[in-house]
Amino acid sequence: MKLFQKMLVAGTALSLIAPVASQASETVNLDEINSYVRSESPSFDSNTFVDEVKEGLAKVNSRVDGIEARQNNFEAGAFSDTTTMDGKAVFTVGALDSPESGTNASYLNDSVKFQYMYVMNLNTSFTGDDNLYVRIKSGNGATNQVGDPPETKKYSAFNEKGYGTYLSSANQNGDALKIDKMWYTMPLGDKFTFTAGPKIENYYMHGTTPSIYKPVLKQFTLGGNAAAYGASTSPGAGLTWTGDNGLAISTNFTTQKGNSGGMLVDGAKTSWATQIGYTQPRYSISAILNQKYNGWTDGYFSTATGDNRGGDGSSSNIGLRGWWRPAETGTAVPSISVGYDTSSIDATTNDNTNMYFVGLQWQDMFSADDRIGLALGQPQKNESETVSPFAWEAYYSFQVNDSINVTPAVFGGSNRNGEATGDITGVVVETTFKF
């Protein structure tokens, strides 16, 4: 008899005991009733609930298996727990007063433009000390196809290198999300770091930060983005040694089209840079030698004839950088970043160029985390040029909240492209959304 049947019989029998006992007569045998109840009462031992427990556990296991299957499906489409992501979107509205003549000037105009840039940064560690970095980027700045005739080129007011109006936030992917950067870095012992990747630029592998000025225009990055630090996203690798006292030495190379034509081969456009620098909390100094071969040219902070064109396109470029910042922000004393480049081009004549840069930056002046910036300098120019090019920018950047920043800026230049043409002036307002 099953457990529940036994309990039913027992309960029924027990409910009869009291009335039967109260009305017992000589014909009622209470001993027999008690004996029957005892014989039919449930008996509990170690095997009593075995079947019920087995049945319940089977149901629980079935449900756990279902939950685990759904969890595995979810985790298959999620990041690993060692991957982090951050990013930003930048809206840019502005206009440019371009020169009336000069190289590419006819493709610029003073109409108001509205463009965007969107970027995602992914970092993954496999050992806790290494890092795989991937940057995904998109934007709708003007783009050009190889072989486009001059009359169809889509020069943009804020993507033009020749006049220095190329914004740091500019992107020309034509609304397509693309892998913009990709490299892997790992420690080699306590002092060395090795970096390699199919999409990297030299300055990501340097051991010393050349400048702390945060620019609006790309020409003012790296303490002057000219011959010594000018780079191109390409396959490359590098090694950095970092000492305990602030000294750092790095050497690295990148080769354009190294994914198809081969790295470090004869005829390949290659940049090999070696930097030595010394950094303390409030100041830094550094020097770099960047050897460029086989037609490598630079254009962000250069005139039309100062970007290492001529001869076989090879050059030796020396860059000096330094920066200093005050002990406290919110004072009238700014941080100062300076840069100077000199280059020797493998050409028969007019083979020397030079560049200088000064960047001033004030922080926390009117509100927390705001920033005032002022930069000026001479673009890289060839010694044969008879005019003196000059470029500048000024901006105020303030935080709307922890995630939104607004930066109004003005910029300009005179004889910027190495031509005695009219001055150039631009104005933009950039809104940055960080996540």
Summary of the structure (lengths in Angstrom):
residues: 435
radius of gyration: 36.9
end to end distance: 67.9
largest distance: 141.1
contacts: 1374
relative contact order: 0.11
helix: 17%
strand: 40%
